Amino acid sequence: MVKKERHKSDYFLIGFLLTQAAIPLHILINYGDGFRLIALNASPNLYRIFETAYWLEAPLLLWYTRSLVYKNYQWSKLDLLFILPAIIYLIFTIFTFYSLDHTTKYLALRDYQTVEAPILRHLSGLVRESLRVAFGIMCLIDIRHCRQQIRNRYSNLDHINLGWLNFLVIAFLAVRVWAVFVSIALILKAHLQINIDFELLGLTGNYTTFILVSGLIFFSLRSNSLFFEGVESRQEAEQSKQQEKSDIDPKLVARIIAYMLEKKPYLAHILTLDQLARKLEMPPRVLSNTINRHFKQNFFEFVNYYRVEEAKSLLADPEQKTKTMIEVMADCGFNSKATFNTFFKKLVGATPSQYRADQYKGQ
């Protein structure tokens, strides 16, 4: 997987991990029997200072996801609106808690019980958890869009692994849905006197989150690859669709075909749409539009068609008869034997070994 703007992805990941460190501190200070009094005597301000992390962690995970899957990802005005709930919460906390004098805060917190908190605070928690669920769904939508667009930008897919990110996002989403149920259980117990063990529910979610954060750190560190540079955002993809209404230039088509046959760029094991567009000195969107509409293929299919044609030539060449299938595969630009065999059989109707055997039958 991919870090095309490494520093940007790293900053988002670091911010997300910091929120995951702050949230347990908030839980420990507010609900830990042994730590609560120590924190209270140290400073009542500790009781609210880390809670903002709840409102920030979901946008940070979304930005981290987008910085991985989108090429040249940049913040938009809409992205900045995602932290508006955190700002509103912070302002609300300043006026309702931090503006109080030390003694008032101390007395209020000393006798504070979770289930006895005002309904407004409980509803605020429910809204917060619901927003976290919404952000998780947005992460999944972006990953799904990336998976749909990958074949329009890359000729080799074997090193592109979005599975780990997709799994972790789904898992975080499940924890957030669980947190919504915890918030509902808290409201039911506090205001409707329905006996629910919300503390057990909360502990289950906390331990699961710890495991997921550990997994995120592990996969983020080991899943770097310079091969995957990202895809167009959904807005950019929509703009590309608008260009499809324009006529295809026959000269452009002839130029692409001539370059593929003469220069054979497909022999490079790593070839992307952007790289080929630079070699052809044309915008990537124009190249992609031409391949999709004229050749009726995506970029992955377009490049691998030429690789299969190259393989057919090598397999039929008596001078290449001693080469193994792995060597033929590598000479044609394929990185994976499975992809080579699958694509070859799809286009030719036979496996590479069968095709070679047919060429020398009767000799």
ABEGO torsion letter per residue (X at the ends): XBBABAAAAAAAAAAAAAAAAAAAAAAAAAABAAAAAAAAAABAAAAAAAAAAAAAAAAAAAAAAAAAABBGBBBBAAAAAAAAAAAAAAAAAAAAAAABBAAAAAAAAAABBAAABBAAAAAAAAAAAAAAAAAAAAAAAAAAAAAAAAAAABABAAABBAAAAAAAAAAAAAAAAAAAAAAAAAAAAAAAGBBBBAAAAAAAAAAAAAAAAAAAAAAAAAABBAABAEBBBAAAAAAAAAAAABBBBAAAAAAAAAAAAAAGAAABABBBAAAAAAAAGBBAAAAAAAAAAAAGBBAAAAAAAAAAAAAAAAAABAAAAABBAAAAAAAAGBABAAAAAAAAAAAAGBBAAAAAAAAABGX
